[in-house]
Amino acid sequence: MARMSQRFCFRPGWLQKIGVTSGRRTTLALLPLMLAPLMAASTPDVPQPRPRSTGAMQTDLPELVLGQSAPLSGPSAQLGRDYREGALAWFNAVNRRGGIHGRRLRLISLDDRYEPPLTQSNTRQLIETERALVLFGYVGTPTVKAILPMVDQTQIPLVAPLTGARLLRQPFRPMVFNLRASYQAEVDQMVNSLVRAGRHRIAVLHQEDAFGEDGLRATHSALGRHGLKPVAIAGVKRNSTATDAAARQLMRADPSAVVIISAYPSSAAFSRSLQGLGSTAQLMNVSFVGTGALQDALPGGQASGIGVSQVVPFPWNRQVPVVAEYQRLMRQEQRRARYGFTSLEGFLAARWLTAALEKAGPNPTRQRLVAAFEGMPELDLGGFKLKIGPGDHQASDFVDLTFLGAQRWGP
């Protein structure tokens, strides 16, 4: 399962826009042509924006515009890239078959580096300039939290954000459609497993933002069901790899396990810090860490034994029909197929969205798309079943636990 990095070049303060209707290799081949005019000019040309619009209807556009803001550069970039690659594998397949009701799908992905202010400006551009019908595949709790007021104000559907945060589920948000299980469900599974294994001295490392706070709350709740409390709690800043102090703080409590609520840069750094101190604590990560990215950040078997909860099926299990389809289409997109949990989640989310777009008819509006989702109370994507309703937009509660080995998973 060797990985090939896709690199994006950014100038400080710039937002990278990638509008894609073709595969990854085609996109990369076009980059020199796209960048040539910018390199030739002393000051980059700024394209004239389209007329401002709420984007409520796209009957006048030849394409169905899907808007995404995600980390495509920076420390957490692999999460956004992997999710996007999985989604494009399905969207490109749909376009090859003629699109949805004869209209092609266009995914516009803007880079936010996992920073909320960039997510906000990207979202304004997607809604007002790009006239996106739907927001899709946003990555992270703090970034999604920052754009919820815009979602409510413009009544634009937000579909399959890569976060299990409670704030997207309670109270009920009629414009948000969650594919993945909640962080509470993930942490419950982890804590139950640790307690069964006799590991009762459980500490918590959490990201110091909305994501980490949600995970910390979930861990308190999960431990409370067993009459336990965290033996120690430490925080780490978003995207930071400065984890030595947090490791020393937790080591003083002599934990037998640590629940980690963070993305892969901080989790990998913390794992190295804790191993350097001689700890034998079992490390458990929620799915947002990004399994493949965590393994890439811990080479040479350093990730061996680390646990990660997952919210989609095992991406190498071809006995699950939708996984076999995912693998086939990923091989069409990539010269060397790279499977993983995050790209499979993007693939499943894309399939769910296109099913709703088909049901919404040839002239979709935001309201028709919402009605289409709610008109599919049960949907089997091929061994991965979804179920929602007018007052419940939590489609899946699937959670599984995986433990990394000395070698990577592969076909």
Buried (B, 14 or more C-beta within 10 A) or exposed (E): BEBEEBEEEEEEEEBBBBEBBBBBEEBEEEEEEEEEEEEEEEEEEEEEEEEEBEBBBBEEBEBBBBBBBBBBBBBBBBBBBBBBBBBBBBBBBBBEEEBBEEBBBBBBBBBBBBBBEBBBBBBEBBBBBBBBBBBBBBBBBBBBBBBBEBBBEBBBBBBBBBBBBBBBBEEEBBBBBBBBBBBBBBBBBBBBBBBEEEBBBBBBBBBBBBBBBBBBBBBBEBBEEBEBEBBBBBBBBBBBBEBBEBBEBBBEBEBBBBBBBBBBBBBBBBBBBBBEEEBEBBBBBBBBBBBBBBBBBBEEEBBEBBBBBBBBBBBBEBEBEBBBBBBEBBBEBBEEBBBBBBBBBBBBBBBBBBBBBBBBEEEBBBEBBBBBBBEBEEBEBBBBEBBBEEEEBBBBEBBBBBBBEEEBBEE
